[in-house]
Amino acid sequence: MKRRHCGDIRGGVAVLALVMLFTLQGCSETPEYEGISEFYSGLESMTAKAEVVADFADYATSFELDYSYDGENKSAVSVLSPEEISGVRVIMEESSSRIEYGDVSIEAGDAGALGLSPVAAIPELMRLWRGGIVSESGKEKLDETDCVTVTYKTEYDGEELLCRTWFDAETYKPVTASVFFKGRVTLTCNFKLVAFG
């Protein structure tokens, strides 16, 4: 029977210690999306403009929206275009929503085909950014911007949706977002002039 030299044993212990150290370091890394959730949960206010494209499969409609969030679970969305409904303002809170513009309906086409109304998209995304269920996350470059991508799984009016957002990795500002319903992208939100308060 061969005896092991003390040097061999010490070498083996050293290797094992290094493996354990690297393993523990890997375990201590915080997923990037947790930082995003913490950031948006503590947000006092946010404003943004966004183009929301609603794809009804046989045609698409584009909306220009002005969005604001007050940090108290209250979102306001103003429609800038199309012209027919320009000026419509929708206030969305935790358990209610209201339209401030006479009897004008902001729905364009069958919202059931989208899974989510275009005007409700950004408030729903904000709710998810603050603490939604994450199904996957990663990193990706989008138009020369390093982004963190986060996909959230949710339900809206009883229908299952996937909502994926590309966040600027440095500022956590949303760059673009897609809503998936019944296996296809039904809403795309392109953000600009995002400001945090």
Biotite code that builds the C-alpha atoms (Angstrom):
import biotite.structure as struc

atoms = struc.array([
    struc.Atom([0.000, 0.000, 0.000], chain_id="A", res_id=1, res_name="MET", atom_name="CA", element="C"),
    struc.Atom([1.397, 3.368, -1.089], chain_id="A", res_id=2, res_name="LYS", atom_name="CA", element="C"),
    struc.Atom([1.619, 6.170, 1.423], chain_id="A", res_id=3, res_name="ARG", atom_name="CA", element="C"),
    struc.Atom([0.730, 9.669, 0.411], chain_id="A", res_id=4, res_name="ARG", atom_name="CA", element="C"),
    struc.Atom([3.274, 12.339, 1.130], chain_id="A", res_id=5, res_name="HIS", atom_name="CA", element="C"),
    struc.Atom([2.167, 15.257, 3.301], chain_id="A", res_id=6, res_name="CYS", atom_name="CA", element="C"),
    struc.Atom([2.903, 17.573, 0.388], chain_id="A", res_id=7, res_name="GLY", atom_name="CA", element="C"),
    struc.Atom([0.390, 15.712, -1.814], chain_id="A", res_id=8, res_name="ASP", atom_name="CA", element="C"),
    struc.Atom([-2.291, 15.952, 0.871], chain_id="A", res_id=9, res_name="ILE", atom_name="CA", element="C"),
    struc.Atom([-1.625, 19.656, 1.437], chain_id="A", res_id=10, res_name="ARG", atom_name="CA", element="C"),
    struc.Atom([-1.806, 20.247, -2.326], chain_id="A", res_id=11, res_name="GLY", atom_name="CA", element="C"),
    struc.Atom([-5.125, 18.424, -2.537], chain_id="A", res_id=12, res_name="GLY", atom_name="CA", element="C"),
    struc.Atom([-6.553, 20.458, 0.365], chain_id="A", res_id=13, res_name="VAL", atom_name="CA", element="C"),
    struc.Atom([-5.382, 23.689, -1.271], chain_id="A", res_id=14, res_name="ALA", atom_name="CA", element="C"),
    struc.Atom([-7.086, 22.782, -4.557], chain_id="A", res_id=15, res_name="VAL", atom_name="CA", element="C"),
    struc.Atom([-10.295, 21.858, -2.696], chain_id="A", res_id=16, res_name="LEU", atom_name="CA", element="C"),
    struc.Atom([-10.224, 25.159, -0.789], chain_id="A", res_id=17, res_name="ALA", atom_name="CA", element="C"),
    struc.Atom([-9.843, 27.119, -4.052], chain_id="A", res_id=18, res_name="LEU", atom_name="CA", element="C"),
    struc.Atom([-12.765, 25.267, -5.661], chain_id="A", res_id=19, res_name="VAL", atom_name="CA", element="C"),
    struc.Atom([-14.951, 26.014, -2.613], chain_id="A", res_id=20, res_name="MET", atom_name="CA", element="C"),
    struc.Atom([-13.914, 29.676, -2.659], chain_id="A", res_id=21, res_name="LEU", atom_name="CA", element="C"),
    struc.Atom([-14.865, 30.141, -6.328], chain_id="A", res_id=22, res_name="PHE", atom_name="CA", element="C"),
    struc.Atom([-18.125, 28.258, -5.769], chain_id="A", res_id=23, res_name="THR", atom_name="CA", element="C"),
    struc.Atom([-19.060, 30.507, -2.858], chain_id="A", res_id=24, res_name="LEU", atom_name="CA", element="C"),
    struc.Atom([-18.181, 33.621, -4.841], chain_id="A", res_id=25, res_name="GLN", atom_name="CA", element="C"),
    struc.Atom([-20.450, 32.457, -7.650], chain_id="A", res_id=26, res_name="GLY", atom_name="CA", element="C"),
    struc.Atom([-23.304, 31.861, -5.202], chain_id="A", res_id=27, res_name="CYS", atom_name="CA", element="C"),
    struc.Atom([-22.976, 35.344, -3.706], chain_id="A", res_id=28, res_name="SER", atom_name="CA", element="C"),
    struc.Atom([-23.503, 37.149, -7.009], chain_id="A", res_id=29, res_name="GLU", atom_name="CA", element="C"),
    struc.Atom([-26.845, 38.967, -7.125], chain_id="A", res_id=30, res_name="THR", atom_name="CA", element="C"),
    struc.Atom([-28.844, 38.475, -10.337], chain_id="A", res_id=31, res_name="PRO", atom_name="CA", element="C"),
    struc.Atom([-28.971, 41.708, -12.327], chain_id="A", res_id=32, res_name="GLU", atom_name="CA", element="C"),
    struc.Atom([-32.771, 41.772, -12.347], chain_id="A", res_id=33, res_name="TYR", atom_name="CA", element="C"),
    struc.Atom([-32.864, 42.030, -8.537], chain_id="A", res_id=34, res_name="GLU", atom_name="CA", element="C"),
    struc.Atom([-31.114, 45.386, -8.801], chain_id="A", res_id=35, res_name="GLY", atom_name="CA", element="C"),
    struc.Atom([-33.754, 46.519, -11.284], chain_id="A", res_id=36, res_name="ILE", atom_name="CA", element="C"),
    struc.Atom([-36.578, 45.440, -8.977], chain_id="A", res_id=37, res_name="SER", atom_name="CA", element="C"),
    struc.Atom([-34.998, 47.282, -6.035], chain_id="A", res_id=38, res_name="GLU", atom_name="CA", element="C"),
    struc.Atom([-34.440, 50.383, -8.159], chain_id="A", res_id=39, res_name="PHE", atom_name="CA", element="C"),
    struc.Atom([-38.031, 50.605, -9.413], chain_id="A", res_id=40, res_name="TYR", atom_name="CA", element="C"),
    struc.Atom([-39.522, 49.708, -6.012], chain_id="A", res_id=41, res_name="SER", atom_name="CA", element="C"),
    struc.Atom([-37.772, 52.725, -4.509], chain_id="A", res_id=42, res_name="GLY", atom_name="CA", element="C"),
    struc.Atom([-38.565, 55.082, -7.386], chain_id="A", res_id=43, res_name="LEU", atom_name="CA", element="C"),
    struc.Atom([-40.233, 58.363, -6.394], chain_id="A", res_id=44, res_name="GLU", atom_name="CA", element="C"),
    struc.Atom([-41.297, 59.371, -9.891], chain_id="A", res_id=45, res_name="SER", atom_name="CA", element="C"),
    struc.Atom([-40.736, 58.659, -13.569], chain_id="A", res_id=46, res_name="MET", atom_name="CA", element="C"),
    struc.Atom([-41.729, 60.306, -16.834], chain_id="A", res_id=47, res_name="THR", atom_name="CA", element="C"),
    struc.Atom([-41.298, 59.011, -20.374], chain_id="A", res_id=48, res_name="ALA", atom_name="CA", element="C"),
    struc.Atom([-42.558, 59.239, -23.891], chain_id="A", res_id=49, res_name="LYS", atom_name="CA", element="C"),
    struc.Atom([-43.123, 56.022, -25.790], chain_id="A", res_id=50, res_name="ALA", atom_name="CA", element="C"),
    struc.Atom([-44.256, 54.712, -29.127], chain_id="A", res_id=51, res_name="GLU", atom_name="CA", element="C"),
    struc.Atom([-46.471, 51.679, -28.610], chain_id="A", res_id=52, res_name="VAL", atom_name="CA", element="C"),
    struc.Atom([-47.109, 49.552, -31.682], chain_id="A", res_id=53, res_name="VAL", atom_name="CA", element="C"),
    struc.Atom([-50.150, 47.285, -31.442], chain_id="A", res_id=54, res_name="ALA", atom_name="CA", element="C"),
    struc.Atom([-50.003, 44.319, -33.830], chain_id="A", res_id=55, res_name="ASP", atom_name="CA", element="C"),
    struc.Atom([-53.471, 42.888, -34.514], chain_id="A", res_id=56, res_name="PHE", atom_name="CA", element="C"),
    struc.Atom([-52.014, 40.237, -36.889], chain_id="A", res_id=57, res_name="ALA", atom_name="CA", element="C"),
    struc.Atom([-53.717, 41.624, -40.006], chain_id="A", res_id=58, res_name="ASP", atom_name="CA", element="C"),
    struc.Atom([-52.833, 45.271, -39.319], chain_id="A", res_id=59, res_name="TYR", atom_name="CA", element="C"),
    struc.Atom([-50.853, 47.402, -36.860], chain_id="A", res_id=60, res_name="ALA", atom_name="CA", element="C"),
    struc.Atom([-51.597, 50.699, -35.115], chain_id="A", res_id=61, res_name="THR", atom_name="CA", element="C"),
    struc.Atom([-49.045, 53.050, -33.563], chain_id="A", res_id=62, res_name="SER", atom_name="CA", element="C"),
    struc.Atom([-49.694, 55.162, -30.461], chain_id="A", res_id=63, res_name="PHE", atom_name="CA", element="C"),
    struc.Atom([-47.551, 58.012, -29.131], chain_id="A", res_id=64, res_name="GLU", atom_name="CA", element="C"),
    struc.Atom([-47.968, 58.116, -25.355], chain_id="A", res_id=65, res_name="LEU", atom_name="CA", element="C"),
    struc.Atom([-46.831, 60.398, -22.554], chain_id="A", res_id=66, res_name="ASP", atom_name="CA", element="C"),
    struc.Atom([-46.343, 58.482, -19.299], chain_id="A", res_id=67, res_name="TYR", atom_name="CA", element="C"),
    struc.Atom([-45.863, 59.550, -15.690], chain_id="A", res_id=68, res_name="SER", atom_name="CA", element="C"),
    struc.Atom([-45.580, 57.634, -12.424], chain_id="A", res_id=69, res_name="TYR", atom_name="CA", element="C"),
    struc.Atom([-45.809, 59.282, -8.995], chain_id="A", res_id=70, res_name="ASP", atom_name="CA", element="C"),
    struc.Atom([-44.255, 56.635, -6.739], chain_id="A", res_id=71, res_name="GLY", atom_name="CA", element="C"),
    struc.Atom([-47.588, 55.892, -5.043], chain_id="A", res_id=72, res_name="GLU", atom_name="CA", element="C"),
    struc.Atom([-48.701, 53.128, -7.442], chain_id="A", res_id=73, res_name="ASN", atom_name="CA", element="C"),
    struc.Atom([-50.406, 55.718, -9.611], chain_id="A", res_id=74, res_name="LYS", atom_name="CA", element="C"),
    struc.Atom([-49.706, 55.972, -13.352], chain_id="A", res_id=75, res_name="SER", atom_name="CA", element="C"),
    struc.Atom([-51.034, 58.493, -15.857], chain_id="A", res_id=76, res_name="ALA", atom_name="CA", element="C"),
    struc.Atom([-50.995, 57.928, -19.615], chain_id="A", res_id=77, res_name="VAL", atom_name="CA", element="C"),
    struc.Atom([-51.815, 60.687, -22.095], chain_id="A", res_id=78, res_name="SER", atom_name="CA", element="C"),
    struc.Atom([-52.387, 59.876, -25.765], chain_id="A", res_id=79, res_name="VAL", atom_name="CA", element="C"),
    struc.Atom([-50.480, 62.183, -28.141], chain_id="A", res_id=80, res_name="LEU", atom_name="CA", element="C"),
    struc.Atom([-51.429, 60.302, -31.316], chain_id="A", res_id=81, res_name="SER", atom_name="CA", element="C"),
    struc.Atom([-53.317, 59.107, -33.308], chain_id="A", res_id=82, res_name="PRO", atom_name="CA", element="C"),
    struc.Atom([-55.055, 62.445, -33.709], chain_id="A", res_id=83, res_name="GLU", atom_name="CA", element="C"),
    struc.Atom([-58.565, 60.990, -33.317], chain_id="A", res_id=84, res_name="GLU", atom_name="CA", element="C"),
    struc.Atom([-57.944, 60.257, -29.633], chain_id="A", res_id=85, res_name="ILE", atom_name="CA", element="C"),
    struc.Atom([-55.200, 62.791, -28.894], chain_id="A", res_id=86, res_name="SER", atom_name="CA", element="C"),
    struc.Atom([-55.761, 64.340, -25.470], chain_id="A", res_id=87, res_name="GLY", atom_name="CA", element="C"),
    struc.Atom([-57.276, 61.261, -23.861], chain_id="A", res_id=88, res_name="VAL", atom_name="CA", element="C"),
    struc.Atom([-55.752, 60.820, -20.401], chain_id="A", res_id=89, res_name="ARG", atom_name="CA", element="C"),
    struc.Atom([-56.028, 57.596, -18.437], chain_id="A", res_id=90, res_name="VAL", atom_name="CA", element="C"),
    struc.Atom([-55.309, 57.407, -14.706], chain_id="A", res_id=91, res_name="ILE", atom_name="CA", element="C"),
    struc.Atom([-54.443, 53.931, -13.449], chain_id="A", res_id=92, res_name="MET", atom_name="CA", element="C"),
    struc.Atom([-54.111, 53.078, -9.774], chain_id="A", res_id=93, res_name="GLU", atom_name="CA", element="C"),
    struc.Atom([-53.681, 49.824, -7.859], chain_id="A", res_id=94, res_name="GLU", atom_name="CA", element="C"),
    struc.Atom([-57.330, 48.800, -8.120], chain_id="A", res_id=95, res_name="SER", atom_name="CA", element="C"),
    struc.Atom([-59.001, 51.255, -10.504], chain_id="A", res_id=96, res_name="SER", atom_name="CA", element="C"),
    struc.Atom([-58.626, 53.226, -13.730], chain_id="A", res_id=97, res_name="SER", atom_name="CA", element="C"),
    struc.Atom([-60.493, 56.151, -15.262], chain_id="A", res_id=98, res_name="ARG", atom_name="CA", element="C"),
    struc.Atom([-60.548, 58.094, -18.510], chain_id="A", res_id=99, res_name="ILE", atom_name="CA", element="C"),
    struc.Atom([-60.393, 61.885, -18.415], chain_id="A", res_id=100, res_name="GLU", atom_name="CA", element="C"),
    struc.Atom([-61.845, 62.992, -21.774], chain_id="A", res_id=101, res_name="TYR", atom_name="CA", element="C"),
    struc.Atom([-65.568, 62.763, -22.203], chain_id="A", res_id=102, res_name="GLY", atom_name="CA", element="C"),
    struc.Atom([-66.815, 59.484, -23.653], chain_id="A", res_id=103, res_name="ASP", atom_name="CA", element="C"),
    struc.Atom([-63.932, 58.797, -26.046], chain_id="A", res_id=104, res_name="VAL", atom_name="CA", element="C"),
    struc.Atom([-62.832, 55.172, -26.026], chain_id="A", res_id=105, res_name="SER", atom_name="CA", element="C"),
    struc.Atom([-59.084, 54.598, -26.208], chain_id="A", res_id=106, res_name="ILE", atom_name="CA", element="C"),
    struc.Atom([-59.458, 51.047, -27.458], chain_id="A", res_id=107, res_name="GLU", atom_name="CA", element="C"),
    struc.Atom([-58.392, 50.605, -31.086], chain_id="A", res_id=108, res_name="ALA", atom_name="CA", element="C"),
    struc.Atom([-59.587, 47.344, -32.580], chain_id="A", res_id=109, res_name="GLY", atom_name="CA", element="C"),
    struc.Atom([-60.079, 44.217, -30.491], chain_id="A", res_id=110, res_name="ASP", atom_name="CA", element="C"),
    struc.Atom([-57.861, 44.562, -27.407], chain_id="A", res_id=111, res_name="ALA", atom_name="CA", element="C"),
    struc.Atom([-58.648, 40.913, -26.645], chain_id="A", res_id=112, res_name="GLY", atom_name="CA", element="C"),
    struc.Atom([-56.464, 39.973, -29.601], chain_id="A", res_id=113, res_name="ALA", atom_name="CA", element="C"),
    struc.Atom([-53.533, 41.764, -27.928], chain_id="A", res_id=114, res_name="LEU", atom_name="CA", element="C"),
    struc.Atom([-53.899, 40.424, -24.402], chain_id="A", res_id=115, res_name="GLY", atom_name="CA", element="C"),
    struc.Atom([-53.362, 43.946, -23.059], chain_id="A", res_id=116, res_name="LEU", atom_name="CA", element="C"),
    struc.Atom([-54.688, 47.355, -24.077], chain_id="A", res_id=117, res_name="SER", atom_name="CA", element="C"),
    struc.Atom([-51.974, 49.607, -25.610], chain_id="A", res_id=118, res_name="PRO", atom_name="CA", element="C"),
    struc.Atom([-52.658, 52.336, -23.051], chain_id="A", res_id=119, res_name="VAL", atom_name="CA", element="C"),
    struc.Atom([-52.337, 49.858, -20.151], chain_id="A", res_id=120, res_name="ALA", atom_name="CA", element="C"),
    struc.Atom([-49.011, 48.469, -21.358], chain_id="A", res_id=121, res_name="ALA", atom_name="CA", element="C"),
    struc.Atom([-46.618, 50.873, -19.620], chain_id="A", res_id=122, res_name="ILE", atom_name="CA", element="C"),
    struc.Atom([-48.453, 50.895, -16.248], chain_id="A", res_id=123, res_name="PRO", atom_name="CA", element="C"),
    struc.Atom([-48.470, 47.072, -16.337], chain_id="A", res_id=124, res_name="GLU", atom_name="CA", element="C"),
    struc.Atom([-44.751, 47.031, -17.184], chain_id="A", res_id=125, res_name="LEU", atom_name="CA", element="C"),
    struc.Atom([-44.056, 49.391, -14.272], chain_id="A", res_id=126, res_name="MET", atom_name="CA", element="C"),
    struc.Atom([-45.911, 47.027, -11.938], chain_id="A", res_id=127, res_name="ARG", atom_name="CA", element="C"),
    struc.Atom([-43.756, 44.131, -13.163], chain_id="A", res_id=128, res_name="LEU", atom_name="CA", element="C"),
    struc.Atom([-40.498, 46.103, -12.952], chain_id="A", res_id=129, res_name="TRP", atom_name="CA", element="C"),
    struc.Atom([-41.283, 46.826, -9.305], chain_id="A", res_id=130, res_name="ARG", atom_name="CA", element="C"),
    struc.Atom([-41.730, 43.182, -8.339], chain_id="A", res_id=131, res_name="GLY", atom_name="CA", element="C"),
    struc.Atom([-43.052, 40.883, -11.055], chain_id="A", res_id=132, res_name="GLY", atom_name="CA", element="C"),
    struc.Atom([-42.309, 37.175, -11.427], chain_id="A", res_id=133, res_name="ILE", atom_name="CA", element="C"),
    struc.Atom([-39.126, 36.785, -13.491], chain_id="A", res_id=134, res_name="VAL", atom_name="CA", element="C"),
    struc.Atom([-39.071, 33.801, -15.855], chain_id="A", res_id=135, res_name="SER", atom_name="CA", element="C"),
    struc.Atom([-35.667, 34.538, -17.422], chain_id="A", res_id=136, res_name="GLU", atom_name="CA", element="C"),
    struc.Atom([-32.990, 37.214, -17.628], chain_id="A", res_id=137, res_name="SER", atom_name="CA", element="C"),
    struc.Atom([-29.776, 37.884, -19.502], chain_id="A", res_id=138, res_name="GLY", atom_name="CA", element="C"),
    struc.Atom([-27.534, 40.467, -21.137], chain_id="A", res_id=139, res_name="LYS", atom_name="CA", element="C"),
    struc.Atom([-27.704, 41.719, -24.697], chain_id="A", res_id=140, res_name="GLU", atom_name="CA", element="C"),
    struc.Atom([-26.421, 44.599, -26.821], chain_id="A", res_id=141, res_name="LYS", atom_name="CA", element="C"),
    struc.Atom([-29.171, 46.635, -28.469], chain_id="A", res_id=142, res_name="LEU", atom_name="CA", element="C"),
    struc.Atom([-28.185, 49.413, -30.901], chain_id="A", res_id=143, res_name="ASP", atom_name="CA", element="C"),
    struc.Atom([-24.761, 49.726, -29.246], chain_id="A", res_id=144, res_name="GLU", atom_name="CA", element="C"),
    struc.Atom([-26.353, 49.904, -25.769], chain_id="A", res_id=145, res_name="THR", atom_name="CA", element="C"),
    struc.Atom([-25.454, 47.222, -23.225], chain_id="A", res_id=146, res_name="ASP", atom_name="CA", element="C"),
    struc.Atom([-28.765, 45.968, -21.898], chain_id="A", res_id=147, res_name="CYS", atom_name="CA", element="C"),
    struc.Atom([-30.101, 43.712, -19.190], chain_id="A", res_id=148, res_name="VAL", atom_name="CA", element="C"),
    struc.Atom([-33.068, 41.726, -20.522], chain_id="A", res_id=149, res_name="THR", atom_name="CA", element="C"),
    struc.Atom([-35.754, 40.564, -18.123], chain_id="A", res_id=150, res_name="VAL", atom_name="CA", element="C"),
    struc.Atom([-38.799, 38.480, -19.043], chain_id="A", res_id=151, res_name="THR", atom_name="CA", element="C"),
    struc.Atom([-41.759, 38.552, -16.672], chain_id="A", res_id=152, res_name="TYR", atom_name="CA", element="C"),
    struc.Atom([-44.616, 36.073, -16.534], chain_id="A", res_id=153, res_name="LYS", atom_name="CA", element="C"),
    struc.Atom([-47.970, 37.543, -15.584], chain_id="A", res_id=154, res_name="THR", atom_name="CA", element="C"),
    struc.Atom([-51.730, 37.461, -16.072], chain_id="A", res_id=155, res_name="GLU", atom_name="CA", element="C"),
    struc.Atom([-53.934, 40.316, -17.202], chain_id="A", res_id=156, res_name="TYR", atom_name="CA", element="C"),
    struc.Atom([-57.723, 39.928, -17.124], chain_id="A", res_id=157, res_name="ASP", atom_name="CA", element="C"),
    struc.Atom([-57.248, 36.176, -16.730], chain_id="A", res_id=158, res_name="GLY", atom_name="CA", element="C"),
    struc.Atom([-54.942, 35.802, -19.763], chain_id="A", res_id=159, res_name="GLU", atom_name="CA", element="C"),
    struc.Atom([-51.301, 34.719, -19.479], chain_id="A", res_id=160, res_name="GLU", atom_name="CA", element="C"),
    struc.Atom([-48.743, 37.173, -20.837], chain_id="A", res_id=161, res_name="LEU", atom_name="CA", element="C"),
    struc.Atom([-44.964, 37.307, -21.158], chain_id="A", res_id=162, res_name="LEU", atom_name="CA", element="C"),
    struc.Atom([-43.456, 40.793, -20.975], chain_id="A", res_id=163, res_name="CYS", atom_name="CA", element="C"),
    struc.Atom([-39.796, 41.258, -21.905], chain_id="A", res_id=164, res_name="ARG", atom_name="CA", element="C"),
    struc.Atom([-37.942, 44.521, -21.238], chain_id="A", res_id=165, res_name="THR", atom_name="CA", element="C"),
    struc.Atom([-34.492, 45.639, -22.361], chain_id="A", res_id=166, res_name="TRP", atom_name="CA", element="C"),
    struc.Atom([-33.014, 47.943, -19.684], chain_id="A", res_id=167, res_name="PHE", atom_name="CA", element="C"),
    struc.Atom([-29.934, 50.115, -20.158], chain_id="A", res_id=168, res_name="ASP", atom_name="CA", element="C"),
    struc.Atom([-27.373, 48.255, -18.031], chain_id="A", res_id=169, res_name="ALA", atom_name="CA", element="C"),
    struc.Atom([-25.908, 51.493, -16.606], chain_id="A", res_id=170, res_name="GLU", atom_name="CA", element="C"),
    struc.Atom([-29.014, 53.569, -15.878], chain_id="A", res_id=171, res_name="THR", atom_name="CA", element="C"),
    struc.Atom([-31.782, 50.921, -15.683], chain_id="A", res_id=172, res_name="TYR", atom_name="CA", element="C"),
    struc.Atom([-33.836, 53.070, -18.047], chain_id="A", res_id=173, res_name="LYS", atom_name="CA", element="C"),
    struc.Atom([-36.157, 50.991, -20.243], chain_id="A", res_id=174, res_name="PRO", atom_name="CA", element="C"),
    struc.Atom([-35.059, 50.977, -23.883], chain_id="A", res_id=175, res_name="VAL", atom_name="CA", element="C"),
    struc.Atom([-37.767, 48.805, -25.405], chain_id="A", res_id=176, res_name="THR", atom_name="CA", element="C"),
    struc.Atom([-40.282, 46.180, -24.282], chain_id="A", res_id=177, res_name="ALA", atom_name="CA", element="C"),
    struc.Atom([-42.370, 43.468, -25.944], chain_id="A", res_id=178, res_name="SER", atom_name="CA", element="C"),
    struc.Atom([-45.609, 41.864, -24.812], chain_id="A", res_id=179, res_name="VAL", atom_name="CA", element="C"),
    struc.Atom([-46.137, 38.259, -25.939], chain_id="A", res_id=180, res_name="PHE", atom_name="CA", element="C"),
    struc.Atom([-49.664, 36.867, -26.085], chain_id="A", res_id=181, res_name="PHE", atom_name="CA", element="C"),
    struc.Atom([-50.593, 33.434, -27.415], chain_id="A", res_id=182, res_name="LYS", atom_name="CA", element="C"),
    struc.Atom([-47.111, 32.898, -28.837], chain_id="A", res_id=183, res_name="GLY", atom_name="CA", element="C"),
    struc.Atom([-46.602, 36.175, -30.698], chain_id="A", res_id=184, res_name="ARG", atom_name="CA", element="C"),
    struc.Atom([-45.532, 39.768, -30.029], chain_id="A", res_id=185, res_name="VAL", atom_name="CA", element="C"),
    struc.Atom([-48.699, 41.859, -29.824], chain_id="A", res_id=186, res_name="THR", atom_name="CA", element="C"),
    struc.Atom([-47.322, 45.090, -28.322], chain_id="A", res_id=187, res_name="LEU", atom_name="CA", element="C"),
    struc.Atom([-43.936, 46.758, -28.699], chain_id="A", res_id=188, res_name="THR", atom_name="CA", element="C"),
    struc.Atom([-43.014, 49.786, -26.553], chain_id="A", res_id=189, res_name="CYS", atom_name="CA", element="C"),
    struc.Atom([-40.094, 51.971, -27.625], chain_id="A", res_id=190, res_name="ASN", atom_name="CA", element="C"),
    struc.Atom([-39.104, 54.409, -24.897], chain_id="A", res_id=191, res_name="PHE", atom_name="CA", element="C"),
    struc.Atom([-37.538, 57.863, -25.171], chain_id="A", res_id=192, res_name="LYS", atom_name="CA", element="C"),
    struc.Atom([-36.945, 60.874, -22.909], chain_id="A", res_id=193, res_name="LEU", atom_name="CA", element="C"),
    struc.Atom([-37.057, 58.700, -19.778], chain_id="A", res_id=194, res_name="VAL", atom_name="CA", element="C"),
    struc.Atom([-36.419, 60.675, -16.585], chain_id="A", res_id=195, res_name="ALA", atom_name="CA", element="C"),
    struc.Atom([-36.383, 59.573, -12.946], chain_id="A", res_id=196, res_name="PHE", atom_name="CA", element="C"),
    struc.Atom([-37.270, 61.754, -9.973], chain_id="A", res_id=197, res_name="GLY", atom_name="CA", element="C"),
])
